[in-house]
């Protein structure tokens, strides 16, 4: 009896694995969206976003950008942290200690407008929020490099409006924050250099944003003149498109032996308007945007092969000229994986050289 029961359970699991899971993956957009954005995973819990210092980052303020979303046709609120460069924080430290938020905001507004320090607009990956531990470590790296950092949460993440994300939705959020930054810098006599940094899924978001900045400026912002491109784009642990990322993901080995693997698991991401993240196609449209690709060879979430594919596609799009594109890979023995390139010993030099070359 026990043998029959065990065999029945085994058969049930097998049928679920080879029949039910592929059908859910193929036909449920909601299921795929939850897997891609993973915004249901929010860690750490009970974050006090109004006090970035409680999350381990000094010299930062919290604020919100509110606007009417054209994608979801509803009011949207985006939570943002502005983190000062180390030298600026030392200069205005008293504004943090006095407890006067109005004075603090005034001082930080003035600092970013008059600053000669580079500004990083950071587009994070899936799951958690701008307060995630590995993101805090990256902010600290930016701060030590004497960069301003603008870190924000898309819809559905952190304390931003709780709406289920789509590709167009999170790109719209990124556009709004980028527009805010450009508006802030309008009074600057000598505009500081601006760089966009995307990590993991954030590389797909930032590539979509900058590869289509002219069209997005016109269609979403109704601007006659499009927003100016940043000085450069830095892609950490990127993929060329979501279909290839799924095809090469380490977990794909569980189902890649199925004769209908590509039809059920890969094809739903080809040309899907909700979530295809075709960074290779987006960046091919913007040949005068300098790009630096950072990728670890021991990345088990976004394999190095898809980052290299993205690099090769950008190079191919620029055979007739354009801005520089560089791939910097990290050996497996450095144990940097998917999240810890911020700990690479040569990162200050690599990023510093790229920023200095494109000021």
C-alpha positions as CSV (number, residue, x, y, z in Angstrom):
1,X,0.0,0.0,0.0
2,X,2.8,2.4,0.9
3,X,4.6,1.5,-2.3
4,X,1.5,2.3,-4.4
5,X,0.9,5.6,-2.5
6,X,4.6,6.6,-3.0
7,X,4.4,5.8,-6.7
8,X,1.2,7.8,-7.0
9,X,2.8,10.8,-5.4
10,X,5.8,10.5,-7.7
11,X,3.7,10.3,-10.8
12,X,1.6,13.3,-9.6
13,X,4.7,15.4,-9.1
14,X,6.1,14.3,-12.5
15,X,2.8,15.2,-14.3
16,X,2.7,18.6,-12.5
17,X,6.3,19.2,-13.5
18,X,6.0,18.3,-17.2
19,X,2.4,19.4,-17.9
20,X,0.9,21.8,-15.4
21,X,3.9,24.1,-14.8
22,X,4.6,24.6,-18.6
23,X,0.9,25.5,-19.1
24,X,0.9,28.0,-16.3
25,X,4.1,29.6,-17.5
26,X,2.9,29.8,-21.1
27,X,-0.6,31.1,-20.6
28,X,-0.5,33.1,-17.3
29,X,0.9,36.6,-17.8
30,X,0.3,37.3,-14.1
31,X,2.4,34.3,-13.0
32,X,5.3,35.4,-15.3
33,X,5.1,39.0,-14.1
34,X,5.4,37.8,-10.5
35,X,8.4,35.8,-11.4
36,X,10.1,38.6,-13.3
37,X,9.5,41.5,-10.9
38,X,9.3,39.5,-7.6
39,X,8.0,42.6,-5.9
40,X,6.1,40.4,-3.5
41,X,9.5,39.8,-1.8
42,X,10.1,42.9,0.4
43,X,13.1,42.7,2.6
44,X,14.1,44.1,5.0
45,X,10.8,44.5,6.8
46,X,9.5,47.7,8.5
47,X,11.9,50.1,6.7
48,X,11.8,53.7,7.9
49,X,12.3,55.3,4.5
50,X,12.2,58.8,6.0
51,X,15.4,57.9,7.8
52,X,18.0,56.4,5.4
53,X,20.5,56.4,8.3
54,X,18.5,53.7,10.0
55,X,19.2,51.5,6.9
56,X,22.9,52.2,7.2
57,X,23.5,55.1,4.8
58,X,24.5,58.5,6.1
59,X,24.1,61.8,4.3
60,X,20.8,61.0,2.6
61,X,17.3,62.4,2.4
62,X,14.0,60.8,1.5
63,X,11.4,62.5,-0.7
64,X,8.6,61.5,-3.1
65,X,7.7,62.4,-6.7
66,X,4.0,62.3,-7.5
67,X,2.5,62.2,-11.0
68,X,-0.3,60.9,-13.1
69,X,0.7,57.6,-14.7
70,X,-0.2,57.3,-18.4
71,X,0.5,53.6,-18.3
72,X,-1.8,52.6,-15.4
73,X,-3.9,55.7,-15.6
74,X,-3.8,56.4,-11.9
75,X,-1.9,58.7,-9.5
76,X,1.6,57.5,-8.8
77,X,4.0,58.2,-5.9
78,X,7.7,57.2,-6.3
79,X,9.9,57.0,-3.2
80,X,13.4,58.4,-3.7
81,X,16.6,58.7,-1.7
82,X,19.2,61.4,-2.6
83,X,22.6,60.4,-1.1
84,X,25.3,63.0,-1.0
85,X,29.0,62.5,-2.0
86,X,31.3,62.1,0.9
87,X,32.8,65.5,0.6
88,X,29.4,67.2,0.4
89,X,28.1,65.3,3.4
90,X,31.1,66.5,5.5
91,X,30.3,70.1,4.5
92,X,26.6,70.1,5.2
93,X,26.6,67.6,8.1
94,X,25.2,70.3,10.4
95,X,22.0,70.4,8.4
96,X,21.4,66.8,9.2
97,X,22.0,67.3,12.9
98,X,19.7,70.3,13.3
99,X,16.6,68.3,12.4
100,X,15.2,71.1,10.1
101,X,14.0,69.2,7.0
102,X,13.3,72.4,5.1
103,X,16.8,73.6,5.7
104,X,18.2,70.2,4.8
105,X,16.3,70.0,1.5
106,X,17.4,73.5,0.6
107,X,21.1,72.6,1.3
108,X,20.9,69.4,-0.7
109,X,19.1,71.1,-3.6
110,X,21.8,73.7,-3.7
111,X,24.6,71.1,-3.5
112,X,23.3,69.0,-6.5
113,X,22.7,72.1,-8.6
114,X,26.2,73.7,-7.9
115,X,28.0,70.4,-7.7
116,X,30.9,69.3,-10.0
117,X,30.6,65.8,-8.7
118,X,29.1,63.1,-11.0
119,X,25.5,62.1,-10.4
120,X,24.4,58.4,-10.5
121,X,20.7,57.6,-11.2
122,X,20.4,54.0,-9.9
123,X,17.9,51.6,-11.4
124,X,17.7,48.5,-9.1
125,X,16.8,44.9,-10.0
126,X,13.8,42.8,-9.0
127,X,12.6,42.1,-5.5
128,X,13.0,44.1,-2.3
129,X,13.5,47.9,-2.2
130,X,16.0,50.7,-2.4
131,X,16.9,49.7,1.3
132,X,18.1,46.2,0.4
133,X,21.5,45.4,2.0
134,X,23.5,44.8,-1.2
135,X,22.1,48.1,-2.6
136,X,23.2,50.0,0.5
137,X,26.7,48.6,0.0
138,X,26.7,50.0,-3.6
139,X,25.5,53.4,-2.4
140,X,28.4,53.5,0.0
141,X,30.7,52.8,-2.9
142,X,29.2,55.7,-4.9
143,X,29.5,57.9,-1.8
144,X,33.2,57.0,-1.4
145,X,33.7,57.8,-5.1
146,X,32.3,61.3,-4.3
147,X,29.2,60.7,-6.5
148,X,25.7,62.0,-5.8
149,X,23.2,59.0,-5.8
150,X,19.6,59.1,-6.8
151,X,18.0,55.7,-5.8
152,X,14.3,55.1,-6.2
153,X,11.7,52.4,-6.1
154,X,9.5,51.6,-9.0
155,X,5.7,51.1,-8.6
156,X,5.0,48.1,-6.5
157,X,8.3,48.3,-4.6
158,X,9.2,49.8,-1.2
159,X,6.9,52.6,-0.3
160,X,6.0,53.6,-3.9
161,X,2.5,53.2,-5.1
162,X,1.4,49.5,-4.8
163,X,0.6,48.8,-8.4
164,X,1.6,45.5,-10.1
165,X,4.6,46.4,-12.3
166,X,4.9,46.0,-16.1
167,X,7.8,46.9,-18.3
168,X,6.2,50.1,-19.6
169,X,5.2,51.0,-16.0
170,X,8.7,50.8,-14.4
171,X,10.2,52.5,-17.5
172,X,7.7,55.3,-17.0
173,X,8.7,55.6,-13.3
174,X,12.4,55.8,-14.3
175,X,11.6,58.4,-17.0
176,X,9.8,60.6,-14.4
177,X,12.7,60.4,-12.0
178,X,15.2,61.2,-14.8
179,X,13.0,64.1,-15.8
180,X,13.0,65.4,-12.2
181,X,16.8,65.2,-12.1
182,X,17.1,67.1,-15.4
183,X,14.7,69.8,-14.2
184,X,16.7,70.1,-10.9
185,X,19.9,70.7,-13.0
186,X,18.4,73.4,-15.3
187,X,19.6,76.3,-13.1
188,X,23.2,74.9,-13.0
189,X,25.7,77.1,-14.8
190,X,28.0,74.2,-15.4
191,X,25.9,71.0,-15.5
192,X,27.5,68.1,-13.6
193,X,27.9,64.8,-15.4
194,X,25.0,62.4,-15.1
195,X,25.3,58.6,-15.4
196,X,22.6,55.9,-15.2
197,X,23.5,52.7,-13.4
198,X,21.3,49.6,-13.8
199,X,21.6,46.3,-12.0
200,X,20.1,43.0,-13.2
201,X,16.5,43.7,-14.2
202,X,17.4,47.4,-13.8
203,X,19.7,47.0,-16.8
204,X,16.7,46.1,-18.9
205,X,14.7,49.0,-17.5
206,X,17.5,51.6,-18.0
207,X,18.3,50.3,-21.5
208,X,14.6,50.6,-22.5
209,X,14.6,54.1,-21.1
210,X,17.7,55.5,-22.8
211,X,17.3,53.6,-26.0
212,X,13.9,55.2,-26.5
213,X,14.4,58.5,-24.7
214,X,13.3,60.7,-27.6
215,X,10.0,58.8,-28.1
216,X,9.3,58.6,-24.3
217,X,10.0,62.3,-23.9
218,X,7.5,63.1,-26.6
219,X,4.8,60.5,-25.8
220,X,4.9,60.4,-22.0
221,X,6.2,63.9,-21.0
222,X,4.8,65.8,-24.1
223,X,8.1,67.5,-24.5
224,X,8.9,69.3,-27.8
225,X,12.7,68.8,-27.2
226,X,13.6,65.4,-25.8
227,X,15.5,65.0,-22.6
228,X,19.3,65.0,-22.9
229,X,21.1,61.7,-22.8
230,X,23.2,61.0,-19.7
231,X,27.0,61.0,-20.0
232,X,27.0,57.3,-19.9
233,X,25.2,54.0,-19.0
234,X,26.7,51.5,-16.6
235,X,25.2,48.0,-16.8
236,X,25.9,45.6,-13.9
237,X,25.0,42.0,-14.5
238,X,22.9,42.6,-17.6
239,X,21.1,40.3,-20.1
240,X,20.5,41.0,-23.8
241,X,16.8,40.2,-23.7
242,X,14.5,38.3,-21.3
243,X,13.9,35.4,-23.6
244,X,17.6,34.6,-23.7
245,X,17.9,35.1,-20.0
246,X,15.2,32.5,-19.4
247,X,16.8,30.1,-21.9
248,X,20.2,30.3,-20.2
249,X,19.0,30.5,-16.6
250,X,20.6,27.8,-14.4
251,X,17.1,26.6,-13.3
252,X,16.2,26.0,-17.0
253,X,18.0,22.7,-16.7
254,X,15.0,21.3,-14.8
255,X,12.8,21.7,-17.9
256,X,15.1,22.2,-20.8
257,X,15.0,18.5,-21.7
258,X,11.3,18.8,-22.5
259,X,10.7,18.8,-26.3
260,X,8.4,21.8,-25.9
261,X,10.7,23.8,-23.6
262,X,11.2,26.8,-25.9
263,X,7.6,26.9,-26.9
264,X,6.3,26.9,-23.4
265,X,9.0,28.7,-21.4
266,X,11.0,31.0,-23.9
267,X,8.5,32.0,-26.5
268,X,6.2,33.9,-24.1
269,X,9.0,36.5,-23.6
270,X,9.5,37.1,-27.3
271,X,7.8,40.2,-28.3
272,X,5.6,40.3,-25.3
273,X,4.7,44.0,-24.6
274,X,4.3,43.4,-20.8
275,X,7.8,42.0,-20.3
276,X,10.4,41.3,-22.9
277,X,13.2,43.7,-21.9
278,X,14.9,43.6,-25.3
279,X,18.0,45.6,-24.2
280,X,19.9,44.6,-27.3
281,X,17.3,46.2,-29.6
282,X,16.9,49.2,-27.4
283,X,20.5,50.1,-27.2
284,X,21.1,49.5,-30.9
285,X,18.9,52.6,-31.4
286,X,21.2,54.9,-29.4
287,X,24.7,54.6,-30.8
288,X,26.1,57.7,-29.2
289,X,25.5,56.6,-25.6
290,X,28.8,55.4,-23.9
291,X,28.2,52.0,-22.2
292,X,30.2,50.1,-19.6
293,X,29.2,46.5,-18.9
294,X,30.2,44.8,-15.6
295,X,29.7,41.1,-15.2
296,X,31.0,38.3,-13.0
297,X,31.6,34.9,-14.6
298,X,30.2,33.2,-11.5
299,X,26.9,35.0,-11.8
300,X,24.3,32.2,-11.2
301,X,21.2,34.5,-11.7
302,X,22.1,36.3,-14.9
303,X,24.8,34.1,-16.6
304,X,27.8,35.9,-18.1
305,X,26.9,34.5,-21.5
306,X,23.9,36.8,-21.9
307,X,25.8,39.8,-20.7
308,X,28.4,39.1,-23.3
309,X,25.7,38.7,-25.9
310,X,24.4,42.1,-25.1
311,X,27.9,43.6,-25.4
312,X,28.4,41.9,-28.8
313,X,25.1,43.2,-30.0
314,X,26.0,46.8,-29.0
315,X,29.4,46.5,-30.7
316,X,27.7,45.3,-33.9
317,X,25.3,48.2,-33.9
318,X,28.3,50.6,-33.8
319,X,30.4,49.3,-36.6
320,X,29.9,52.5,-38.5
321,X,30.8,54.7,-35.5
322,X,29.4,55.8,-32.2
323,X,30.3,56.0,-28.6
324,X,32.6,53.6,-26.7
325,X,31.4,50.3,-25.3
326,X,33.4,48.3,-22.9
327,X,32.9,44.9,-21.2
328,X,34.7,44.3,-17.9
329,X,34.4,40.7,-16.7
330,X,35.3,39.3,-13.2
331,X,36.8,35.9,-12.8
332,X,35.0,33.2,-10.8
333,X,37.7,33.1,-8.2
334,X,36.7,36.6,-7.0
335,X,33.3,35.2,-5.8
336,X,31.4,38.3,-6.7
337,X,28.3,36.4,-8.1
338,X,25.2,38.4,-9.0
339,X,25.2,41.1,-6.3
340,X,28.7,41.8,-5.1
341,X,30.6,43.5,-7.9
342,X,30.5,46.5,-5.5
343,X,33.2,44.6,-3.6
344,X,35.6,44.2,-6.5
345,X,39.0,45.6,-5.7
346,X,39.4,47.3,-9.1
347,X,35.9,48.8,-9.3
348,X,37.0,52.3,-8.2
349,X,39.5,52.3,-11.0
350,X,37.2,50.8,-13.7
351,X,34.2,53.1,-12.9
352,X,36.5,56.1,-12.2
353,X,38.1,55.8,-15.6
354,X,34.8,55.4,-17.4
355,X,33.3,58.5,-15.6
356,X,36.4,60.6,-16.1
357,X,36.5,59.7,-19.8
358,X,32.9,60.8,-20.4
359,X,32.4,63.9,-18.2
